[in-house]
Amino acid sequence: MTIRPSIRALEPNGIAKVALLGLGRRDIVPLWFGESDVVTPSFIREAAKRALDDGVTFYDQPRGLLALRQALSDYHKRLQGVDVAVERISLPGAATLAVVTALQCLIETGDNVVIVSPIWPSIFQAAQMVGAELRFVRLDEDWTAQRWRLDLDRLFSLCDGRTRAIFVCTPGNPTGWTATRDELQAILDFGRARGIAIIGDEVYGTLIYDERAHAPSFLDIAAPDDAVFVVNSFSKPWAMTGWRIGWLIHPPALAEALEVMSIANNTGPAVFAQHGALAALSPEGDAFRSEMRERCRAGREVVQRILAGHNRLRWIKPEGAFYGFVQIEGLKDSLGFSQELVRRARVGVAPGAAFGPPEHRANDSYVRLCFAQDPALLAEGLSRLDKMLSAI
């Protein structure tokens, strides 16, 4: 068969390899996926149900409902104080498809993408799917300062004449690293000077644990016509992971092309689901976002309290997002360990090796857990992890 080699090379990531061992089992404490245990709030669900009852089941604008795109423009204005014109906003489907769409706009086979890692594996698999060569710059652990650090010189040194995009997720999955405004400005200035686009994954932008409403963003500093693509999603702040609705902010000149691409790729999210997304952007949705952040903050403190007194577990306390990237002393096979944790302790975590290339061996001493959970459930999962470590 004449299948592209890059597609033949795809295989399930490590998170899937672990989750398939226990998905759906009620005795598992599931900390493996990037989602809370909170059900989508009723006011969002009711809005979608009303749309269904009203017969909203037909095709509509392929880049997303105009009312929803206007509501997103208003959302960015009130939250971040930035003007994002409606023509710059497209809803291709899930945020993952927004990443794929941005890459499709930029990549020809043989081009390369430089990716700040550790990073959610679907990101580099998406780049692989469109034919990109992958280049990774790994964040460094600064255990003294308790911060992940990005070496900008190392990042820039990986770029060459075939680099078409730099991918940055901030706040980061799985580390919680959050770029400073100065770091984002340096990346943007470099991209402008070299003709390299920036793809910013800002899905966790409102899940930040200081006094800011939103983490530093490329939207704060980029001009509308810059080659900057910002990916966002309803999944995390509004507990809507199963809805598959994300949005992409892009240069306005791409609006027509994005419409064609949306029709070819997916024709946008389900129309009735978009009415739920509209409800999420209401004042009631703003209140829920605040509740979600406090829930995640409480989960972060549960992990901090338990890890603080542990002699084999440590982390760099995340500045944002809702993950603990936890290092286990002596661990060298995170996938094997995570699989055994499901089998023996009935806890699901994501193996650190999934979040970067094989040569980043340091990741293999980590596991990722999602702390956007009920505190008692989270504590139980960590207790089971501790008991398994004591037994090996």
N, C-alpha and C positions, 0 to 999 in steps of 0.2 A: 504493500500500500504506500502511496506517495504522501504520507503524513509528515508535516514539518518536524525536523529533529527537535526543535525547542518544545513542541507539544508532546512528542513522544517522551521527552525527558521529565515531564511533569509527574509528580506523585503526591499523594495526600501528605499534608504537612504533619508535623509531630503532634499538634493539638488534636487533629482528627484521629490520629493513630491511638491516642490515649482515650479520647472520648468514646470511640466505638466500642471500647471494652465495657462501658457502664452506662451509656446513654439511656435514659428512661428508667433506670433502676431507682427505686425509692429509698434504698438504704445507702446511696451514695451522697456524700456532701459535695455538691458540684461547684467547684471554684475555678473551673477550667476555661469557661467562655467569658467573653467581655460583655456581660449583662448582669443587671441586678435581678434579685428575686422578687422585685415589685412588679405587679401586673400594670399594664398601661392604665392610667387613671380613667375613671368612668366617663368623665365629660368628653374625653377624646374618643372613646369607644362609642359613646352615644351619638356623637356628631357623624361618625362613619356609618352607623346603623341608620340614622335618619336619611343620609344620602342614599343608601340602599333602598330604604322604604319608599323614597321619592323616585326611584327608578334611575338613579345616576349610575348607569352601567354601560354607557356608550363611549366611543372615542371622544377625546377632547384635545386641547392644545398639546402637541407632542413634547414641548419643553416644560410642561407643567401649567396648571391653571393660572391664569393671569392674576386672579385674586390672591393666590398663594404666593406667587412671586412678588407681588406688591407687599404682602404681609411680611415676607422675608426682608425686603428692602427696609421696611419700617423697623423691623426687629434689629437689624444691624445699626440703624440710626440711633435707636433709644439705648441699646446695650453698649455699643462701642463708640458712638458719636461719629460714625463714618457714613458717607453717602455712597450707596451702591445702587446704581440705576437698574431698573427692572430688566433692561435688555442684557445686562451682564449676568443674570441669574437663570440657570437652567436646572431642571430636575430630571436627570436621565433615568432615575430609578434609585436603587440603593446607593449609598456612598461608595461602595466598592466599584459599582459601575461608573460613578463619577470619576474615580481614579483611572479606570480603564479608558474612559472617554478623553480625559486630559492627555494620557499617554498616546492615544490614537491621533490626537491633534499634532503631536510632536515627533514621534518616532518613525524612522525608516529602519528596515532591517540592517543591523550592523552599527547603528548608533548606540551610544551608551548613556546610562542613567546612573548618577552618583547618589547613593542612598545613605542617609544617616541611620545607623543601627545601634543597638538592637531595635528591631522593627517587626510589626505584625507580618507574618509570612505571606499573606495574600497580596501585600504590596509588591514584593519583589517577584512573586509568581505572575502578577498582572504584567509587570514590565517584561518578564520572560515571554509571556504569551504574545506580546506585540512585536517581539523580535529584538529586544534591546539586549546589549551586553550589560551585565550588572557589575557595579563597582560599589564597595561598601566602605564607609568610614565609621569605625566603632567609637562610641562615646567611651571616655575613660572614667573609671571609678576614682573619685577623690574621697577616700575614707576619712581623712582628717577633717576636711571641710564639709563632709556629708553632702556631696553634690556630684552628680554626673557632669562631665565637662566635654565640650566639643572642641576639638583641635581644628580651628579654622584653616590653618596653614596646610594641615594634612588633607582636609576636605578639598581645598582649592588645587592641591597638587595632583589630585586624581582626575581633574578635568583636563580635557584636551580638545582638539578640533572636532572630534566626533561626539562630544558631550552635548546632549540636547536638553537635559533637565537635571536639576538637583531636587531630590525629594526629602522633605523635612516634616516629621510629625511632632507637633508640640502643642500642648503637653503630650508626652510620648507614651506609646504603648510598646513595650511593657514597663518602662523604667519610671515613668512619671516625670522625667526630665522636662524642664520648661525653658525654652530659649529666652534670652533677654532681648529687649528691643535692639540693643547694640549688635547682638549677634545676627538678628534678622536683617538689620540694615546692612551689615557687612556682606551677608549672602546676597541680598538684593543688589547692592552696588557691584559685586563681582559678576553676577548674572547679567546685569545691564552692560557692563564693559565687554563681556565675552560673547554676548548674544546667546546666553543660556537661560532657558525658562526655569521658573521655580514652581514646584507643586507643593503646596502647604496643606497638610492634613490637620485641620483644626477642629476635629470632631469633639475633642475633650476641652475645648476652649473655655467653657463656663465651669468646668470641674477643676477649679483652682482654689488652693487652700489659704490664700492670704486675703486681704481686704478688697482685692480687685474684682470687678464684675466679670472680667474676661482676661485671659492670658494675653501677653503681647502677641500681636497678629500682623501678618503681612498686609492686611487691609489697613492697618494704621499708617503705613508708610509708603505703600505702592500707589502709583498713579493708575488711573483706569486702563490706560493703553499699555502698561507694562506687561511683559510676558509672564504673568503670574496667574496661577490657577489655585483657588482655595476651595478645598473639599470640606463639606460639613454634613451633619446628619441629625435626624430626629431620634435616632436609636438610643443614644446614651442619656442625654439630659431629661428626656420625657419618657423613658422606659418603653421605647417603641421598636425594639430590635426586630421583632417579627414582621413589622410593617414594610420594611425595605424602602424607605424614603430618605434620600439624601439630596443635597444640592451642590452645584458647582458654580463658583463665581469666576468669570473668565473675561478676557478683553471684549469690549462691545463689538468689535469688528467680526467676531466669530459667531454672532447670534444666528445668522442664517445657516451657517455650516453646522452649528450645533443642532438646529432643528432637523436638518437632513440626517445627521448622525443618530439623533434620538429615534427617529422613525425607523432607521435601519437596525438599531441595536435593541430597542425595547419599547418604543412609543410611550415612554414615561411611566411613572408609577400608576397603580390602579387609581382610577378617578375618585371612587368613593373613599379610598384611604386618604386621598389628599384633603378631603373635607375634615378628616380627623386631624391631619397636620395643621390645618387652619385653626382648629380649636386649640391646638397646643401653643399657638402663638398669641393666645388671648391673655389677659391679666391673670386668669386662673392658671394658665400654663406657666406664667412667670413664677407664680407662687409655688407650683409643683417643682419647678427647676431648683428653686431655693431649698425646698425640702430634700430633694435628691442630693444636692451638694452636702447638706448637713448629715444625711444618712451615710454618705461616703466618708465624710470627715470622721464620723463615729467609728466606722469600720477601720479606717486608717489607724485610729488610736488603739483599737483592740489589737491589731497586728503589732503596733509599736510596743505596747505594754508586754506582750508575750515574748517578742523577740529581744527586748531589752535585757532580759535576764537569762537568755539562752546561750549556751557555750558553743553550739554548732550552727546556729542560724543567725544571719545578719542581713540587713538591707540598708540602702540609702533611702531615707524617708522621702517618699515622692512629693514633689511640689504640686502636681496636678494629676489628672486622670484618676482611675480607680483600681490600680493594680499594685500588688507588691511583687517586685522582682527580688526574690529571696535567694541569697547564696547559702549553700549547704557545705559546710567544711568537709573536704575529702571527696565530694561528689565529682565523678568524671563521666557519667553516663546518665544524663538527665531524662532521656526518653525511657530507658530501661527502668530507672527508678520510679518515674511517674506511672508507668504501666503496673509495676509492682504495688505502688501505693493504692491504685484502684483495686487490685486483686486482694491485697492483704489488709488494708486499712479502710477501704471504701471511701477514699477521698480522691477527688479529681482535681488535678492541677495541670498546667501546661508546661512542657519541658523547655528549658531555656535554649536548648539547641535549635528549636524551631524558629528562633527570632534573628537568624543571621546565617551566613554561609558556614560550611564545615570548618573552614580555616579559623574562624573565630572561636577557638576552643574554650575561651574563658566563659562563653555563654553556657557551656555544658555543666558548669557548677551551680547553675541557677534553676529555679522553677518560678513560674508566674502564677499568682493567685489573684482572683478578683475579690476585692473587699467591699463591693457595693451590696452587701448582704446583711441579713439579720445578724446582729452582734452575737447572739447565742449560737447560731449555726456556724458562724465564722470561728468562734472560739472552739467549738466542737471539732471542726475540721483541723485546726492547728493542734489541738490536743491529740488527735489521731496521728497526725504527722509526727509529733514528738514521740509518741509511743513506738511508732515504727522505727524511728531513728535510734531509739534506745535498745531496740531488739536486733540491730544489725551492726 
